[in-house]
Amino acid sequence: MLTAQWVCRRCIKALARPPSRQFLRLASTDAQTNLPLVLLQRARNIAAEHEKLATALANDFDSKIAKRVGELSRVAEALKEWEAARSSITELTTLLQSQDAELRQLAKDELSTTNAKFNTLATALSAALTPRDPFADMPCLLEVRPGPGGMEGRYFADAVFRMYRQYCSRKGIRTNVLKYETVDGGESSTGGTSELPLQEAVLEILDAGAYDQFRGEAGMHRVQRVPTTEASGRTHTSAVAVWVLPSFPENESDMPNEQSFSDPNSIFYVDPREVKEEKMRASGAGGQHVNKTESAIRLTHEPTGISVSMQDSRSQHRNREAAWTLLRSRIGQRRREEREEEASALRDSVLSKDKITRGNKIRTYNYSQDRCTDHRSGLDVHNLPDVLEGGEMLDKVMESAKEWLINRDIEALIAEEEAAAAPKIKGGKKTKK
């Protein structure tokens, strides 16, 4: 007669437990922690305010309340979808304990899909909570200037400027070349494409929301390639600086009040008395027009020293308008950067180290490796000619930069919320003593 194998009492109890109990605990933990508690509380506060204002708006219409409801609706809708997904996870996890094997399998399959959706909705909710850029809905000015690298930097600056023009053309985005100046040096051909030695170029992107679409392109763009004049085949490294500034509409009624350049209390206001205007004769190619009429305009904002010159048009009036547009954008961006520097000092020091400044390279274009790398998102794409032609590969690179910006804003928001909650926690501990 065979004797039964001995099993300890603790093992018997462990085997007797429902097999889905451990999975249920893990699923519940994921559902609770896939969004930081400080962000979840912030979202619920905003949703409560949205519901309260929406009720008041239904009883009595008010334009200010309606505007506020519209601003909060993005967070309220994102929270509603996130909570619906979390409820679905709870229900599906309960079905895993069903006696029906087929029902358990269906719940398991559905749970995998819902968990993936739940994480996506958490990211969307976090992004909705981040403060929207005040310039997000505005057109923009995209400035391209050569950086370190001599003439090679000027040639590549022309390639970068053409890249953005072709990208806008492919996307059907309206543009206007506000400024395009070159220096003497002749034409260069790289990869079958001709390039001119660029001094400075400004592309006005006219569509609403262009600033939000292109703001991730600001920074230093590095190129590594063999110049056509290099006999030994040595690779040269040069850089191009790209600025993205908000462009103010011609009609002031199209602009929100807080962004008005006629309001002395606004950071975008420029006092005409502080601007020195100089009339000059145009220089460069242009036939009889050049050096005979004083159509060129230079504006200098004396408090900041910011100077803008414009000579692209034969009309002095048009040059003056274009110069004022560019001057307002540069001053507004300067003042905004000063405010952001003050705000970033209040954030966690780790987050401050991640901030990209104009001195940092954000992207590398390596011709020999047929590669474009965005150093913020870490994305590598190949088929460099398609990138420089403004093709689909540039879409991927720009989208990765936008995702990086969103994640950075989320991290900064979490740091601010935790910093704001810290004094309350300390105060609560003191009262208990």
KESEDREN-350907 format. One record per residue (C-alpha): residue number from 1; residue in one letter; x negated, z, y negated. Coordinates in pm, whole numbers, plus 50000, padded with zeros to 5 digits. Each point is the difference from the previous one (the first is absolute). Layout:
% residues N
   resi   resn      xx      zz      yy
    NUM      A       X       Z       Y
...
This chain:
% residues 433
   resi   resn      xx      zz      yy
      1      M   50000   50000   50000
      2      L   49862   49892   49662
      3      T   49982   50256   49722
      4      A   50118   49912   49647
      5      Q   49731   49953   49734
      6      W   49971   50302   49771
      7      V   50099   49944   49636
      8      C   49965   50262   49728
      9      R   50309   50133   49826
     10      R   49886   49871   49654
     11      C   49971   49643   50132
     12      I   50347   50020   50158
     13      K   50147   50099   49660
     14      A   49811   49719   49825
     15      L   50127   49741   50250
     16      A   50355   50128   49963
     17      R   50006   49925   49623
     18      P   50179   49681   49883
     19      P   49738   49721   49981
     20      S   50126   49875   49660
     21      R   49963   50334   49824
     22      Q   49639   49946   49896
     23      F   50078   49648   49872
     24      L   50292   50138   49801
     25      R   49771   50247   49821
     26      L   49745   49731   49915
     27      A   50262   49758   49868
     28      S   50146   50271   49782
     29      T   49658   50089   49863
     30      D   49928   49636   49911
     31      A   50333   49968   49822
     32      Q   49925   50305   49789
     33      T   49640   49922   49909
     34      N   49994   49623   49946
     35      L   50070   50076   49631
     36      P   49828   50279   49804
     37      L   50239   50283   49919
     38      V   49919   49987   49626
     39      L   50106   49634   49990
     40      L   50311   50063   50207
     41      Q   50109   50278   49764
     42      R   49933   49777   49699
     43      A   50209   49721   50156
     44      R   50292   50236   50067
     45      N   49989   50131   49644
     46      I   50010   49645   49865
     47      A   50283   49903   50237
     48      A   50201   50304   49886
     49      E   49947   49902   49636
     50      H   50102   49641   50082
     51      E   50323   50113   50164
     52      K   50085   50231   49710
     53      L   49937   49732   49736
     54      A   50185   49733   50201
     55      T   50307   50226   50012
     56      A   49980   50060   49624
     57      L   49959   49627   49940
     58      A   50311   49921   50202
     59      N   50206   50227   49774
     60      D   49848   49891   49668
     61      F   49761   49707   49951
     62      D   49681   50066   49806
     63      S   49717   49747   49964
     64      K   49724   50263   50017
     65      I   50149   50159   50312
     66      A   50044   49654   50157
     67      K   49633   49921   49938
     68      R   49894   50331   50155
     69      V   50222   49941   50304
     70      G   49836   49660   50048
     71      E   49654   50158   49985
     72      L   50091   50263   50262
     73      S   50190   49768   50235
     74      R   49679   49869   50162
     75      V   49905   50348   50122
     76      A   50360   50093   50095
     77      E   50041   49688   50217
     78      A   49659   50044   50164
     79      L   50079   50364   50083
     80      K   50340   49902   50144
     81      E   49838   49747   50236
     82      W   49726   50248   50099
     83      E   50252   50274   50084
     84      A   50214   49753   50199
     85      A   49695   49906   50209
     86      R   49916   50366   50057
     87      S   50357   50067   50119
     88      S   49971   49706   50240
     89      I   49679   50144   50146
     90      T   50172   50335   50059
     91      E   50295   49832   50177
     92      L   49778   49778   50214
     93      T   49782   50294   50100
     94      T   50313   50185   50116
     95      L   50096   49699   50215
     96      L   49668   50030   50184
     97      Q   50149   50301   50180
     98      S   50292   49793   50132
     99      Q   50065   49992   50375
    100      D   50045   49620   49978
    101      A   49662   49835   50071
    102      E   50102   49673   49831
    103      L   50110   50185   49687
    104      R   49672   50194   49993
    105      Q   49801   49675   50017
    106      L   50203   49843   49720
    107      A   49949   50309   49784
    108      K   49626   49995   50072
    109      D   49969   49634   49898
    110      E   50208   50049   49686
    111      L   49805   50313   49907
    112      S   49671   49809   49992
    113      T   50143   49744   49755
    114      T   50167   50265   49784
    115      N   49681   50208   49976
    116      A   49811   49694   49869
    117      K   50278   49934   49748
    118      F   50001   50368   49904
    119      N   49631   49988   49905
    120      T   50056   49683   49795
    121      L   50290   50164   49815
    122      A   49786   50307   49930
    123      T   49739   49778   49833
    124      A   50271   49820   49801
    125      L   50146   50332   49885
    126      S   49657   50127   49896
    127      A   49941   49681   49801
    128      A   50341   50031   49832
    129      L   49908   50352   49888
    130      T   49683   49890   49820
    131      P   50044   49951   49625
    132      R   50066   49634   49922
    133      D   49739   49837   49780
    134      P   50140   49970   49645
    135      F   49875   49640   49982
    136      A   50125   49900   50348
    137      D   50279   49768   49886
    138      M   49800   49828   49728
    139      P   49807   49671   49995
    140      C   49623   50035   49988
    141      L   49676   49859   49866
    142      L   49727   49936   50257
    143      E   49653   49989   49841
    144      V   49696   49866   50182
    145      R   49644   50051   49873
    146      P   49661   49952   50169
    147      G   49815   50316   50099
    148      P   49639   50047   50118
    149      G   49841   49692   50150
    150      G   49918   49763   49714
    151      M   50129   49642   50020
    152      E   50106   50044   50361
    153      G   50238   50275   49885
    154      R   50147   49761   49742
    155      Y   50056   49729   50259
    156      F   50174   50238   50238
    157      A   50214   50137   49715
    158      D   50139   49648   49966
    159      A   50072   49995   50375
    160      V   50187   50334   49978
    161      F   50203   49882   49700
    162      R   50095   49680   50184
    163      M   50089   50207   50311
    164      Y   50263   50198   49809
    165      R   50138   49689   49829
    166      Q   50043   49826   50335
    167      Y   50155   50312   50152
    168      C   50260   50013   49721
    169      S   50067   49627   50037
    170      R   50058   50035   50376
    171      K   50235   50295   49944
    172      G   50191   49828   49720
    173      I   49892   50264   49746
    174      R   50004   49883   49638
    175      T   49664   50022   49821
    176      N   49838   49906   49672
    177      V   49624   49969   49937
    178      L   49960   50216   49691
    179      K   49623   49964   49979
    180      Y   49733   49798   50180
    181      E   49644   49998   49861
    182      T   49687   49868   50167
    183      V   49632   49995   49903
    184      D   49745   49720   50015
    185      G   49847   49960   50343
    186      G   50154   49706   50173
    187      E   50231   49973   50296
    188      S   49924   50141   50344
    189      S   50150   49898   50334
    190      T   50049   50254   50280
    191      G   50179   49907   50319
    192      G   50119   49674   49846
    193      T   50161   50179   49705
    194      S   49867   49963   49645
    195      E   49941   50315   49795
    196      L   49927   50048   49629
    197      P   49796   50287   49849
    198      L   50283   50220   49876
    199      Q   49964   50228   49699
    200      E   50348   50151   50005
    201      A   50346   49896   50119
    202      V   50342   50158   49955
    203      L   50297   49898   50215
    204      E   50342   50107   49876
    205      I   50233   50054   50298
    206      L   50349   49970   49857
    207      D   50229   50118   50282
    208      A   50151   50348   49979
    209      G   49834   50241   50243
    210      A   49669   49810   49991
    211      Y   49810   50313   49894
    212      D   50112   50187   50312
    213      Q   49910   49700   50217
    214      F   49650   49951   49858
    215      R   49889   50349   49894
    216      G   49808   50045   50325
    217      E   49772   49710   49904
    218      A   49830   50186   49714
    219      G   49636   50089   50064
    220      M   49665   49845   50088
    221      H   50006   49702   50239
    222      R   49663   49945   50169
    223      V   49881   49666   50137
    224      Q   49716   49935   50244
    225      R   49901   49634   50031
    226      V   49714   49753   49966
    227      P   50008   49830   49657
    228      T   49968   49624   49986
    229      T   49682   50043   49793
    230      E   49834   50224   50264
    231      A   49737   49785   50178
    232      S   49889   50266   50251
    233      G   50356   50074   50121
    234      R   49991   50364   49892
    235      T   50336   50176   49965
    236      H   50079   50127   49650
    237      T   50238   50284   49916
    238      S   50200   49996   49677
    239      A   50325   50148   49875
    240      V   50310   49918   49798
    241      A   50211   50249   49806
    242      V   50380   49964   50013
    243      W   50233   50189   49766
    244      V   50378   50014   50041
    245      L   50185   50103   49684
    246      P   50373   50019   49920
    247      S   50126   49713   49787
    248      F   50257   50085   49735
    249      P   50306   49773   49966
    250      E   50035   49792   49686
    251      N   50350   50139   49949
    252      E   49977   50375   49949
    253      S   50361   50047   50117
    254      D   49883   49904   50350
    255      M   49768   50302   50009
    256      P   50096   50361   50078
    257      N   49983   50231   49699
    258      E   49717   50210   50143
    259      Q   49784   49686   50018
    260      S   50081   49873   49650
    261      F   49701   49894   49795
    262      S   50192   50060   49675
    263      D   50062   50370   50067
    264      P   49724   50214   49838
    265      N   50054   50266   50269
    266      S   49927   49755   50281
    267      I   49654   49966   50156
    268      F   50046   49623   49968
    269      Y   50040   50005   49623
    270      V   49725   49835   49793
    271      D   49996   50066   49627
    272      P   49932   49665   49826
    273      R   49810   50189   49727
    274      E   49742   50105   50262
    275      V   49937   49641   50109
    276      K   49742   49784   49824
    277      E   50074   49627   50010
    278      E   49732   49735   49961
    279      K   50054   49624   49976
    280      M   49729   49781   50149
    281      R   49931   49640   50075
    282      A   50043   49901   50364
    283      S   49690   49929   50205
    284      G   49934   49800   50313
    285      A   50148   49669   50116
    286      G   50295   49865   49804
    287      G   49906   49694   49797
    288      Q   50078   49984   49629
    289      H   50197   50325   50013
    290      V   49692   50212   50076
    291      N   49818   50163   49705
    292      K   50234   49840   49742
    293      T   50305   50230   49999
    294      E   50009   50379   50007
    295      S   50247   50021   50290
    296      A   49814   50260   50209
    297      I   50106   50364   49963
    298      R   49814   50322   50073
    299      L   50186   50333   49998
    300      T   49816   50332   50012
    301      H   50174   50335   50050
    302      E   49774   50220   49789
    303      P   50082   50345   50156
    304      T   49910   49883   50353
    305      G   49766   49709   49924
    306      I   50200   49769   50230
    307      S   49953   49642   49885
    308      V   50184   49682   50099
    309      S   49921   49643   49898
    310      M   50219   49697   50063
    311      Q   49934   49631   49928
    312      D   50175   49812   50282
    313      S   50268   49852   49774
    314      R   49955   49783   49692
    315      S   50274   50205   49836
    316      Q   49878   50313   49824
    317      H   50347   50153   50038
    318      R   49998   49955   50380
    319      N   49649   50141   50026
    320      R   50108   50304   49797
    321      E   50303   50060   50227
    322      A   49788   49968   50315
    323      A   49734   50232   49856
    324      W   50259   50267   49915
    325      T   50148   49975   50352
    326      L   49660   50055   50158
    327      L   49903   50276   49754
    328      R   50320   50200   50064
    329      S   49951   49971   50374
    330      R   49638   50119   49989
    331      I   50078   50294   49769
    332      G   50302   50102   50208
    333      Q   49790   49990   50317
    334      R   49720   50201   49835
    335      R   50240   50275   49892
    336      R   50164   50006   50338
    337      E   49663   50034   50177
    338      E   49917   50296   49775
    339      R   50325   50167   50104
    340      E   49932   49930   50366
    341      E   49651   50150   49970
    342      E   50155   50319   49863
    343      A   50261   50005   50279
    344      S   49745   49932   50276
    345      A   49797   50303   49887
    346      L   50296   50215   50105
    347      R   50006   49853   50350
    348      D   49804   50100   50303
    349      S   49630   49915   49968
    350      V   50002   49813   50331
    351      L   50265   49763   49870
    352      S   49807   49945   49679
    353      K   49702   49869   50197
    354      D   50219   49726   50149
    355      K   50089   49857   49659
    356      I   49876   49644   49956
    357      T   49846   49927   49660
    358      R   49894   49672   49849
    359      G   49641   50068   50102
    360      N   50087   50006   50371
    361      K   50027   49687   50209
    362      I   50345   49964   50148
    363      R   49946   49676   50190
    364      T   49720   49789   50146
    365      Y   50007   49623   50057
    366      N   49726   49911   50250
    367      Y   49954   49624   50035
    368      S   49752   49996   50290
    369      Q   50227   50220   50213
    370      D   50320   49825   49886
    371      R   50136   50346   49922
    372      C   50197   50183   49733
    373      T   50000   50382   50012
    374      D   50214   50239   49797
    375      H   49795   50321   49981
    376      R   50300   50223   49916
    377      S   50230   49906   50288
    378      G   49712   49909   50234
    379      L   50159   49665   50084
    380      D   49777   49710   50112
    381      V   50139   49646   50005
    382      H   49825   49678   50087
    383      N   50068   49646   49877
    384      L   49850   50062   49655
    385      P   50092   49652   49867
    386      D   50369   50085   50048
    387      V   49951   50324   49805
    388      L   49831   49821   49710
    389      E   50275   49737   49997
    390      G   50261   50273   49953
    391      G   50139   49950   50351
    392      E   50167   50226   50255
    393      M   49677   50189   50070
    394      L   49995   50115   49638
    395      D   50358   50122   50056
    396      K   49875   50229   50277
    397      V   49714   50135   49790
    398      M   50220   50070   49698
    399      E   50266   50165   50217
    400      S   49741   50230   50158
    401      A   49884   50104   49652
    402      K   50360   50080   49899
    403      E   50043   50216   50311
    404      W   49678   50183   49914
    405      L   50128   50069   49649
    406      I   50328   50136   50138
    407      N   49819   50229   50246
    408      R   49773   50124   49721
    409      D   50303   50076   49782
    410      I   50163   50187   50291
    411      E   49688   50212   50052
    412      A   49986   50079   49629
    413      L   50370   50094   50000
    414      I   49953   50236   50296
    415      A   49704   50162   49826
    416      E   50202   50050   49680
    417      E   50300   50143   50187
    418      E   49781   50242   50197
    419      A   49816   50102   49683
    420      A   50333   50067   49826
    421      A   50127   50203   50298
    422      A   49682   50212   50027
    423      P   50070   50229   49697
    424      K   50351   50069   50131
    425      I   49863   50106   50338
    426      K   49738   50226   49839
    427      G   50263   50148   49771
    428      G   50224   50073   50299
    429      K   49719   50184   50178
    430      K   49930   50213   49694
    431      T   50360   50112   49973
    432      K   50002   50110   50364
    433      K   49707   50233   49936
